[in-house]
Amino acid sequence: MQNFTTRMRQLLLLSAVLLFTQGLNAQLVNPRTSQISVETPTGNVTLVGVDAAFGAARDLYCSGSTTGESMSLATDGCAAISDDLAGRIAFIDRGECNFDEKCLNAQNAGATAAVICNNSAEALFVMRTVDVGGEVSIPCYLASQADCVALRTAGDGTVTISRLAEALDARDQVIWGAGGEGSFTDGIGDWMSVDYGACPNAPDGFKLWQWEQEGTAYTGAYAGTLAAINSPTACSGTMLLNSDFYDNAGTAGNFGNGDCAAPQQAALISPAIDLSAVSADAGLAVKFYQGLRQFQSSHYLGWSIDGGMTWDSTLINDDLEVNSTLVSRAERVRLPKEVNGQSDVRIKFSMSANYYFWIIDDVQIIERESFNLAVDQFFAIPPNTITPASQIEPFGFLADVRNRGAASQDDVVLNVNIFNEAGDEIYNNQLAYGTIPADSVVENQAFDGLFTPPAEVGVYTGVYSITSPNEEFNPGDNSQGFLFAISDTTFAKELGAGFTSVAPDFETTPTWSYGNYFYVPNGDGYEVRSVTFGIGNPEEAAGLFIVGTLLKWEDANDDGISQGDERQLVDFFEYEILGDEPVNGPINVSFNEAPALESDTEYIMLINYGGPIRATATDDFALQYLATGLLAGELGLDRADLATLFGNSDDFINEDLGASGNFSALIRMHINTIGVNTEEVLAIENKVELFPNPVNEILTVRFDLVEAAEEVTLRVTDATGRVISQSPFQNVQRNSFDFDVSNLASGVYYMNIITEAGHRTERFVVAK
């Protein structure tokens, strides 16, 4: 038990990084959602809102609805709201500050609920606590930009917010379970919970699989605030194995002192299922809904044809990484044809449980569809999401594909297509698989040939898609897409959206590091001008320091871990947090002397955080750097092609840095030709103000400089570093300039202020 406990403490440090995040794209498969119906003078408008992880939304999910009069605010809610919102439901634009802060400001103004309107067309996600979520007691939701535009066009009205449940698929041919035999309504029913191994601390009658009324597992110390299932009948009862809570009784660090210390083993066994009427050639599957978060557990689905005397089983959920985010999804597991025609079939859900939890609901046996191909969420993307035009290199493609259907698929082809901003196709390639058997996965097959992006600044779209001659059961999972950009001077591992603040448990990890990996193919004549990063809590962290180090690295033992003796220090900088920095960046810092780069060299731009500092990052699961790194090995490239590296030692010079999977930090490296654009950062005494921010039409830039600047260049760039506009001005000291941004799409932009005395970058948001 001691070995397990020690290892648990070590590994859960990485888990803690994820627990402090705010919601992001692809953060949750099938999140809990609510229907927001507004009866307006011009007609009814219906919105879909994703429930926040803080506030009362999750409590209302099963217990009732909220009503009130809507009020669309002309503010992003980042400051105290002066409007009287008593009895009203506030509709607030997404903007500069954290979601929980917006909802708290609405609550303080008297609102009974808050709906945050997204400012882009990106997929909705779960809003999570960053700073003040624990103080929010009203329900909060995130709604799409399009839905909110429709509402504001219709006008304010009476709002009703109620649960929007996942629906059973009407296309399923249900063989068993149509009567709710696997829905656990009001209890475990005829199912049986069996524990393997003793739980000496447990009370009499304790079972590891327990009935749970509303499909949640919030009680564990490490499960997180999203621990819930969104199954069709989640509110009438589910089955839960809560390994986290059983081990620690809900108290962090209390390992092994709960009712049943981890690891635990248990099974949930169905009653007898009569399949005697099923023909011998029919294809069957167990379909069920599950909510889980993975640490180091193993999950199995088993079956018996002799009333439970003997069992066969298959491993499931093996696609989930250690410390995965919450997954809530419907799952299909193929049953062998030996169950067909049998009168006493049993199915069994078994868990060798080593944190966090597994929730099961709405179990059915269905007849499987014949043709159902999918591109898995494991696909290679370019080595960087943003690459300078001078550092372009060829890259390849790889994606795992799956045949989920009951029949073999012939003439299967995986396609990859690249499009420019105008929508013109600039590259295509195909990988022919021929026949893929039923219920099989084809992994780690690289395309022949490489693609070299054009040296043109812009944003590009890539799409993997799978085709066959047969009609697909579910075309929605036949493709996966990604974005990348070519910039003038910027290396980055993200595209400037979906940012959140992350941090470990500061009591156990007071000093920690994030670093981004960048391969430089063409370093001769180039230097690092500056570094951009973000801090999620600048006001709280005022007076603390971060240290940035530029490191050369060669993975000598080819293990994907950056050891201290494999790295060489190139240069470093220190930065004191002032407290007035923008939340989640950008903060741009220059080296005292711009370090020169070398060709064909791997670098790590490492940021070390001492004290309670939250870093800015994204865990957008469209950033598939794990697959990109694997592809580098498949192609025989003598480099790592990783994204963000993480370390948690006080000795950040010598600490081991391990890959953070698809978790990507906002750490950008800006390069230039040696001797060009080496100006210092503009001193803080020189005031530059952008307002209003967010803006939808006219952005004003106001200067109050200590000394007049003979020349000032104002350069507007988007989140990828692409230059939108550039305007020169002369003899600037106390002046204001207006910019028409009405033609810009909603999103995050940057104003680069360049003077002979230094440069500065300010962020602004276009919200429409």
N, C-alpha and C positions, 0 to 999 in steps of 0.2 A: 504493500500500500504506500510506503514511503516513496518508492521510485515513481509511482504514478502521480502522487501529489506534487512532488518536485517538478516533474515534467509538465504537469498541468499549470503550475504557477508560471513557468517559463513561457509556455505557448500562449497562455491567455493574455500575456502582455501585448501580443500582436492583435488579439481579438479586441482588446480595449481601444486600440486605435480606431477600429471600425465603429465601436459603440458610441463614440462622440461625434459621429458625422451627422450632417443634415441630409435630407433626401435628395436623390439624384436620378438621372436617367437610368433606366433598366435596373433600378435599385430593388424592385420587388416584382416578381412575376405574379400577375393576378392580384393586385392590392385590393383591400376593402374600399368600396366606393359607395357614394350616396347619390340619390337623385335630388336635384335642386329644381323645384318647379316654381315658376314665378307667373302669377296672374297679373298681367299688365293691362293698361287701358286699350292697347292695340292688339292684344292677343296673348296667348300663353307661350312661355318660353321654358324649355326644359334643358337643364345643364347636368353634366356628370361631374361630381366632385370627388377627388381622391382624399380619403380621410387622413388627417394629420396624425402623426405619432404622439403628439402632445394634446392637451385639452380634453374636451369631453366627446369628441367625435367617436372614439372607439367605444365609449360607454353607451352612446346612443345607438350604435350599430344594431344591437339586438333589443334595445329596450324602449324605443319610441321614436318620435319625430320632433322637429323644431319648427316653429312658425314665427313669422314676424314680417314687418314691412321692410323692403329692401331700400338701401341707400348707397348709390354709387358715388364714391368719393373721388374728388379731383386731387388725390394725394397718393403717395406710395406708402403711407403709414409709418414712415421711419421716424417721425417726430410725433410729439403728443398731438392727438386729434382734437381740434376745438369744436367740431360739430357735436351736437347732442344726439347720441346714438341709442338712447334709452328705448328698449323694446325693438330695436331695428337689427337687421342683418346687413353687415357692412361688406361692400364689394370694393376691394383694394387692389391696386396694381402692384405686380411684382416689381421690385426695384433694388435699391442699393443695399438695404440692411437685411438681416436674417428674418426668416418667416415667423419664428416665435416672437420676435420683437414687434412685428406688425400686428400679430394677433393680440398680444398683450395691450398694445396701444388702443386697439379697437375695444377690447374688454374694458379698459379704464375709462373709455368714453361712453360706456353703458351698453355696448352691443351685446346681443344675445348669441350671435354667431358671426364668424368672419369667413369670407370667401376671397382667396387670393387669386387674381386673374393673371395667368401666365402672359409674359411679354414676347413670346415667340411661339412658333408652331411645333416646338419639340414635344415629345411624348410626356404625359403627366407622370408625376412621381410622388413619393411620400415625403411630406415635409417633416423634418425631425428637429429635436431640441438642439440648440447651440448654446444659448446662454440662459434664457428666461422661460423656457418651455414649462418648467415646473410650476410657474406662477400662473399659467394660462388655464382657466377653468371652463371657458366656453368652447363649443365645437368649432373646428377650423378645417377648411377644405381648400384644395387647389383645383381650379377649373381652367379649361383651355382658353386660349386667346380668342378663338373663333366664337365659342359659346358666349363669352363675356361681351364681345362686340355685338352679337345678336341681342343680348339682354339690354345693353345700353341704347341700342337703336329703338327697341320697343318701349323703354322707359321703366321707371320703378313700379313696384307693385307688391302684392302679397306673396310671401315666400313660404313654401313648405319643403323641409328637408327630411328625407326618409331613406331607409336602407335600400340599396340597389344590389340585390343578391345575384351571384352567379347562377346561371340557369343550366339545368341538365340539357344535354344535346339531344334534340328531338330526332336526329338521324340515327341514334344508337338503336340497334336491335337488341333489346335487353332479354337475356335468357334467364337470369336470376337477379332479384333485387328490385324489380319494378314496384313491389309493394312496400319498399322501405326496409327490407330485411337487414340491409347494411348501413342504415342511416342513423342508428343509435338514438332514435327519438325517445327522450325521457329515460334513457338508461342503456345498459349494455345488452339487454335483450337476451337472446339465446346464445350469444357469443361467450367465449371463455377466456379468462386471463390467467396465464401460467407463468410463474417466476422460476428462473433457474439460478440457484445460489441463495445464500442466506442474507437477510437484512436484519442484523441483530438489534438495530436501533428503532426498527419500525413497530408501530402499534399493532395490536391484534387485527387480523383481517386485511392488512395492508397488501396492495397489489401494485406492481409497477405500471401496468396499463390501467388507467382510471378514466371513468366517465367525466367529461367536462362540459358544462352547460353551454358555453358560448364559443368554444373553439379557440381559446387563448392559452398562452403559456407565459404570462408576464412575471410569474412569481420567482423565477430563477434569477440569480445574481448577475448572470452574464448573457442571458438570452436576448436582451435588447427590447426596445419599445415597440417593435413591429411583430412581436411573437403571436401570430394569429393565422387562422386559416380562413379563406373566403370560399367555402363550399356552399352548394345550394341550400343545405339544411343546417348550416353552422349554428344557427341560433336555437335549434331544438336538441342539440347534444352531439358530442364528438367523443372520440377516444384519444387519450393523451398519455404518452410516456415522457415525463418531464425529468430527464436525467440531471439537468442543471440544478433544479430545485431539490431533488432527492439527495444530491450530494452535499449541497452547501446550505440548505434551508433558507435560501434567499439572501444570504449574507456573503458579501465579497470576501475572499480569502479564507472562508470557513470550510476549506476542502475536507471532505470525508466525514463531516460531523452532522450531516442530515439524516433523514430516516433510512437511507440506503446509499452507502458510499459507492461512487463510480470506481470501476466499470460495473454496469449492471447488465443482466440478460433476462429477456422476457419475450413471451409470444402472445399474440391475440389470435384466437382460433375461432373460425366460423362454425355455425351449426351445420348439420348435414345438408348437402345440396344435391338434389336429384337431377342428373344430366342424362338420364336413361333415354330421353327422347331426342337427344342431339345426334345427328348423323355422324358417321365415322369420318367424313372428309370436311366437316365444318371447322372453320378457324375461330377459336375463342380467345378472349383476353379478360383478365381482371382489370376493370376500370375503377379507379378510386381517386378521391381528392386527398391531398396531403399538404400539410404545412410543416416545415422543418427548418432548422438551422443546423448546419453540420460543423462538428469539430473533428473528432476522430472516431465516429461511430460507424457501424456497418448495419445496413438495412437489407432485409431479405423478404421475398415473397415465396412462400412454400405451398405445396399442394399434396394432397393424399387422396388415393382412390379406394382405400380400404378402411375408411372411418377413422383415420388418424393413427393407425397402427404403424405405418411407415410413411416417410415424407421425402420428397424431393424439393429443391428450392433453387432460386436464382438471386444473385446479388443485384440490388437496384440502387439508384442514387449515387452510382460511382462516378458520375460526372461532376459532383460537387467538390470544391476545394476545401481544405482545412480553413476554418473561420469564414465559411461562406456567409453571404448575406441571407436573409430570410427568403425561402422559396415557398410559394403557395400556388399549386398547380394541379390539374388533373393529370393522372398518370395511367398508362395502359401497359400491362405486362402480359405477354403471350403465355397462354397455357398450352402444354403439349397435347397432341391429339389422343393420348392415352386416357385423358379424362372423359372423352366423348363416349356416351352410352353407359356411363357408370352411375349407379344409383346412390352412392354414399361418398360424395366428394367433399373434402374440407379444404379450405384455404387458410393460410396462416401468415400473419405479419410478425416477423421476428426482428429484434433489435439487440445487437451487442452495443450497449449504450455507453458512450464516452463523451457526453455533452453534445448538443444542448437539449433538443426536444424533437418529438415526432408526433404530429396530430393526424389522425385518420378519420375520414368521413365518407358517406355516400358510396359504399362499396357495391359494385355490380359485376356480374359476368355478362359480357356482351359478345355478339358475333362481330368479328373483326372485318374492317374494310379491306379490300384487296390491294388497292394502290394508294400508297401514302409515303412519298419521298419527303425528305427534309434536308436542309443545310443546317448543320449543328452550329451552336454558338461557340465554335472554336475555329477561327479563321484568321489567316495572316493579314496584317495591314502593313503599310510602309513602316520602315524603321523609326521614323519620326512622323508626328502629325503635321509638323511645320518644319520645313528644311530650307535653308538659304539656297538661292539659285546657283551660287558658286560651289555648293557642296552636294549637288545632285549626284546620285549613283543609281545604277540599275537595282531593282528589287523583284522578287518573285511572288508567287501566290500559292496558297494551300488552304483547303477547307475540308473539315470532316463532313461526310454525308451519311445519311441513315435511311434505311428502308423500314418504315414503321408498319407496312402493310402485311397482309396475310399471304400475298403472292409474290413470287420473284418478279423483278422489274428488268426488262430487256432494253437494250439500246439507251442506257442512262448516260447523260452527258452533263458535266459540270462546266458552266460558263463563267468567265470573268470579263467584265466590261468596265472601261474607264471613260468618264465623260468630263468635259470642261464646263466652265460656268455657263456657257451658252447652250449646254445640253448636247453638244456635238460629241459623238463617240470618237475617241482618239486612240483606243486600244481595245482589242478583244482577243481572247484565247479560249481554247476548249480542252477539257480533259475527259476522254471517253472511258467510261467504266465498263461498258458492255452490260453484263447481267449482274445485278446485285440481289442476292437471295433474300427471302423474307426475314424480317427480324434480325437484320445485321447492320453493322457499322463499318464503313471504310474510313480508316484514319491515316493521317500523316502522309498523304500522297501529294507531292509537289507537282505543279504544272511544269512542263518543258518550256524553256525560254524565260527571259527576263524583260521587264519593262523599264525604260528610262523616261522619267517625266520630262516634259518640255521645260526649258529654263525661262518660263514665263510666270510672273507673280500672279497668283490666283488660287481659287479653291477648286478642288477636283473631287469627283464622286466615283467610288468603286462599288460594284455590285457583283456578288456571287449568286448564281441562280442554277437550279438543277432542273433538267427536263427529261421526259421520256414520252413515248407515243401514247401512254395511257392517260385517261382522265383522272385527275388528282382528287383525293378525298378532301385534302386540306391545303389548298394552294398558298395559304398564308404563311407557311413555314418553308416555302421553296426557295427563299432568297435571304441573303444577309447583305447589308450595305455598310459602307464606311466613308469617311471624308478625310482628305488630307490637303495640305496647302504648300505652295511654294512662296517663299517670302524673299525680301531683299537681304535681310541680315539676321534673321531669327531662327534658332533651333528651339523646338518645343515638343512636349509629349502629350499635349492636349490642345483643344481648339478654342479655348476661351469661354466655355459655357459649362453650366452645371457645377459650378464651384461650391465647395463646402469647406468647413474648418474641421480638422482632425487633430487628435492628440491622444497620447497614451494615458494610463493611470499615473498621474504625476507622483503619487506616493511611492510607487514601485519603480517608476522610470522617470526620474527628475531630469535626465539629460538624454536626448535622442536626436537622431539625424535622418534626414531625407536627402536623397541625391538622385539626379537624373543622369542617365547614361547617354552620351552622344558620341557617335563615330564620325571622325573628320577625315574624309578621303583626300581633301585638297587644302592642307593647312599652310603651305608655303605662301608667304606674303600676307597672311591674315593674322589678326589678333582678336582677343576677347575684349570688346568695348565695355560691356556691362552685363548685369544679371538682373532679371525680374523675378520676384517671388511675391507671396502674399501671406498675411497674418490674419487669422480669424477673430482675434480678440485684442486689437492694438491698445484700446483704452485700459484694459485690465493688465496688459503686459508692459505698460509704459515704464521706461527706465531699465528694462532688461536688454540683454544683448543677444544677437545671433552672430555666428561666425560662418562665413562662406569660404570654402576651399575648392580650388580647381585642381583636380587630381588626374594624372595619367594612370591608366590601368591596363594591365595585360593579364588575362585569366590563365595563369601559368599551369594550373592543375585541371583546367577545363571543367570546373564544378559549378559554374554559374554563381559562385559566391565571391565577393571581392574581399580578399584578406588584406590586412594592413601591409604585409611584406610584398604584395603584388602591386602596390600603388606607389606613385611618386608625387610629392607635392610640387605644384607649379606655382601657385600664388594663393593669397587669401585676402579677405577683407573682414572688417567688423562693422556692425550696424547697431546703433542704439535705437530702440523703439521709442518714439516720441509720444505716442498715444493718440495722435490725430491723423494717422494714416487711414486710408480707406479700408473698410472691412473687406478682407479677402483680396486685397491688392488693387492695382499693381504698385509694388514698391520697386524702384529701379536704383541699383547701386553700381557705381563704377569701381574698378580696381584702381589703386594709386598709380600704377604703371601697367598699362594694358599688356597682359601676357601674350607672347607670340604662340601661335599654334604650329603643330607639326603634321605632316601628311601621313595618311594611313595609320592613324592613332586613335585609340579609345580614351575618352575622357569621362570623368564623373564630376558634375557640378554639385557639390555637397553643401547642404545647409544644416548647421548644428544648432539645436534649440535647447537653451538652458533655462529651467524654470517653467512656469505654467504658460507656455506659448503654444497656441494652436496654429498649425500650418494650413495652407490652402491647397486643396487637392480635389480630384474628381475620381469617382469609381464607376465611370461610364463603361458599361460592359460592351460597348462597340469598340473600345480600345483594347484589342486582343493582342497585347504584346507577348503573352505566353506562347501563342501560336507563331508569332513573328520570330521569337527566339528559337523555337523548335525548327522552323523553316531554315534559319541560318545554319543549323547543324545538318539538315537534310541536303542543303546546297553545298556543304563543305566549306562554308565561310569561316575563316579563322578569327572570329570575333563573337561577342555575346549577343548583340542586338536585343538588349533588355530595355526596360523603361525606368521605373522608379525603384531605387534600392533603399532599404530600411535598416537602421542599426539602433541599438538601445544601450550603448555603453557610455560611461563617462569619458573614456579615452577614444574620442571620435577619430583621432589620427590613425590608430591601429585597430579599431574595431572591425569585426566582420560585418559586411553589408550584404543582406540577402534580398532577393527579388520580392517586390510587393504585389506580384501577380498583375491584375488589371487595375490596380490602384495607382493613379498617376498624379504626381505633385505638380503644382504650378511653380516650376523652376525653369525659366527660359534663359538661354545663353545667346547674347547678341554679339555678332562679330563684324569686323570691317577690315578694309585694306589697311595695312600698317601705315600709321601716320595720318590717317583720315578720320575725321569725326571723333577726336579724342577729348572733347570738352568735358569739363567737370559737371557734376550735378549742380543745378542752380541752387544757391544758398537759400535756406528756409526763410531768411528775412525778406526775400523777394516774394511778394504775395501775388498769386495767380488764382482767380476764382472763376469757376464755370457755373452758370445758372441759366434757367432752372435745370435741375437735374433730379429726376428724369425730365426729358424734353421731348416735344413732338413736332415743333416747327422751327423756332428760332433759338439758337444757343448763343449766349453772350459770354465772351471771355474778357474778364476785367483784370488789368495789370496795376500793381502798385509796387514798382521796383525801387530799390535803394538808389541806383544810378540809372540814368537813361541808357537804353540799349540802341546802338546805331542801327542794328538790323535784328529783326525777330522773324523766325519762320514758324508758322503754325501748320503742323502736318496732322491730318486726321487719318487714322488707320482703323481697320476693323479688328476683330479678335484674332485673326490669323496673321496680322502684321501687314496686310495688303493696304497700300496707300490709297485713300479715298480722295483726298484733296490736299493741296499744299499752297499756302498763301504767304508771301513775304510782306513785311511791314518795316517802316523806317522810323527812327527816333521815337521809341516807345518808352514811356515811364509810367504815366498814370492815364491810361487809355482803355477804351472798351471797343471790342470788335464783335459784330454779329455774324453768325453762320446759319444759313438756311439748311436745316437737316430734314426738312419735310419729305425729301425724296429717299431717305434712308429707311431700310427695313428696321423693325423693332429688334433691339439687341444691344450688346455692349460694344462701345467704341472707345478709342483712346485719342486724346489730344496731346501731341508731342510738341513741347515748347522749346525751341532751339534759339539760344542767344550766344553772343560772344563770351558772356560770363558763365555759361553753363546751360544744361538742359534739364527738363523735367517732363514727366508723363502724368497726365491726369485722366481718370476714367469718367465717361459719362454714358448714360443709358437713354436710348431712344425708345419711348413707349407710346404706342398708338392704340 
